[in-house]
Amino acid sequence: MSGAHIVENTNTENTNISRTTASTPPPQ
């Protein structure tokens, strides 16, 4: 159960990072 919960937290953090990156123009 703990492992699955850690994965959930990681996914949420990744989503937050993606949103922050999306608000900033990606370097191209």
N, CA, C and O atoms as CSV, one atom per row, in Angstrom:
chain,resi,resn,atom,element,x,y,z
A,1,MET,N,N,0.854,-1.200,0.000
A,1,MET,CA,C,0.000,0.000,0.000
A,1,MET,C,C,0.889,1.250,0.000
A,1,MET,O,O,0.614,2.209,-0.722
A,2,SER,N,N,1.950,1.239,0.805
A,2,SER,CA,C,2.806,2.428,0.883
A,2,SER,C,C,3.430,2.708,-0.484
A,2,SER,O,O,3.500,3.859,-0.914
A,3,GLY,N,N,3.880,1.658,-1.161
A,3,GLY,CA,C,4.504,1.851,-2.477
A,3,GLY,C,C,3.551,2.539,-3.435
A,3,GLY,O,O,3.942,3.476,-4.132
A,4,ALA,N,N,2.305,2.087,-3.480
A,4,ALA,CA,C,1.331,2.688,-4.393
A,4,ALA,C,C,1.099,4.140,-4.018
A,4,ALA,O,O,0.943,4.994,-4.890
A,5,HIS,N,N,1.076,4.421,-2.722
A,5,HIS,CA,C,0.829,5.803,-2.287
A,5,HIS,C,C,1.998,6.698,-2.710
A,5,HIS,O,O,1.795,7.843,-3.113
A,6,ILE,N,N,3.215,6.170,-2.616
A,6,ILE,CA,C,4.393,6.962,-3.015
A,6,ILE,C,C,4.302,7.259,-4.511
A,6,ILE,O,O,4.602,8.372,-4.940
A,7,VAL,N,N,3.894,6.277,-5.298
A,7,VAL,CA,C,3.772,6.484,-6.746
A,7,VAL,C,C,2.740,7.571,-7.012
A,7,VAL,O,O,2.934,8.421,-7.882
A,8,GLU,N,N,1.645,7.539,-6.262
A,8,GLU,CA,C,0.610,8.563,-6.456
A,8,GLU,C,C,1.193,9.944,-6.184
A,8,GLU,O,O,0.966,10.877,-6.954
A,9,ASN,N,N,1.936,10.078,-5.100
A,9,ASN,CA,C,2.527,11.374,-4.763
A,9,ASN,C,C,3.485,11.813,-5.868
A,9,ASN,O,O,3.512,12.989,-6.231
A,10,THR,N,N,4.266,10.884,-6.402
A,10,THR,CA,C,5.209,11.229,-7.465
A,10,THR,C,C,4.447,11.711,-8.690
A,10,THR,O,O,4.838,12.696,-9.315
A,11,ASN,N,N,3.362,11.026,-9.037
A,11,ASN,CA,C,2.576,11.435,-10.199
A,11,ASN,C,C,2.018,12.833,-9.990
A,11,ASN,O,O,2.014,13.642,-10.917
A,12,THR,N,N,1.551,13.123,-8.796
A,12,THR,CA,C,1.004,14.459,-8.519
A,12,THR,C,C,2.101,15.499,-8.647
A,12,THR,O,O,1.875,16.572,-9.206
A,13,GLU,N,N,3.288,15.194,-8.133
A,13,GLU,CA,C,4.394,16.153,-8.232
A,13,GLU,C,C,4.749,16.372,-9.698
A,13,GLU,O,O,4.979,17.506,-10.118
A,14,ASN,N,N,4.796,15.302,-10.472
A,14,ASN,CA,C,5.115,15.437,-11.894
A,14,ASN,C,C,4.077,16.307,-12.582
A,14,ASN,O,O,4.428,17.130,-13.428
A,15,THR,N,N,2.810,16.143,-12.237
A,15,THR,CA,C,1.757,16.960,-12.846
A,15,THR,C,C,1.968,18.418,-12.494
A,15,THR,O,O,1.829,19.291,-13.351
A,16,ASN,N,N,2.300,18.689,-11.244
A,16,ASN,CA,C,2.532,20.076,-10.831
A,16,ASN,C,C,3.714,20.660,-11.604
A,16,ASN,O,O,3.659,21.807,-12.047
A,17,ILE,N,N,4.772,19.884,-11.767
A,17,ILE,CA,C,5.942,20.360,-12.510
A,17,ILE,C,C,5.540,20.621,-13.962
A,17,ILE,O,O,5.942,21.630,-14.541
A,18,SER,N,N,4.762,19.733,-14.547
A,18,SER,CA,C,4.332,19.906,-15.935
A,18,SER,C,C,3.529,21.190,-16.076
A,18,SER,O,O,3.704,21.926,-17.047
A,19,ARG,N,N,2.660,21.462,-15.128
A,19,ARG,CA,C,1.848,22.681,-15.206
A,19,ARG,C,C,2.736,23.911,-15.126
A,19,ARG,O,O,2.531,24.878,-15.860
A,20,THR,N,N,3.716,23.880,-14.241
A,20,THR,CA,C,4.626,25.023,-14.112
A,20,THR,C,C,5.411,25.199,-15.402
A,20,THR,O,O,5.609,26.324,-15.861
A,21,THR,N,N,5.858,24.099,-15.989
A,21,THR,CA,C,6.617,24.174,-17.238
A,21,THR,C,C,5.716,24.682,-18.358
A,21,THR,O,O,6.158,25.451,-19.212
A,22,ALA,N,N,4.463,24.260,-18.359
A,22,ALA,CA,C,3.536,24.663,-19.416
A,22,ALA,C,C,3.302,26.171,-19.369
A,22,ALA,O,O,3.162,26.805,-20.414
A,23,SER,N,N,3.259,26.750,-18.171
A,23,SER,CA,C,3.013,28.187,-18.062
A,23,SER,C,C,4.235,28.961,-18.551
A,23,SER,O,O,4.129,30.137,-18.899
A,24,THR,N,N,5.393,28.305,-18.577
A,24,THR,CA,C,6.611,28.965,-19.063
A,24,THR,C,C,6.909,28.461,-20.472
A,24,THR,O,O,6.862,27.252,-20.697
A,25,PRO,N,N,7.214,29.336,-21.427
A,25,PRO,CA,C,7.509,28.877,-22.795
A,25,PRO,C,C,8.695,27.922,-22.802
A,25,PRO,O,O,9.757,28.265,-22.282
A,26,PRO,N,N,8.542,26.751,-23.369
A,26,PRO,CA,C,9.628,25.755,-23.394
A,26,PRO,C,C,10.765,26.228,-24.292
A,26,PRO,O,O,10.511,26.830,-25.335
A,27,PRO,N,N,11.999,25.972,-23.912
A,27,PRO,CA,C,13.153,26.370,-24.751
A,27,PRO,C,C,13.192,25.555,-26.028
A,27,PRO,O,O,13.108,24.328,-25.988
A,28,GLN,N,N,13.318,26.217,-27.138
A,28,GLN,CA,C,13.350,25.495,-28.421
A,28,GLN,C,C,14.487,26.024,-29.287
A,28,GLN,O,O,14.684,25.549,-30.405
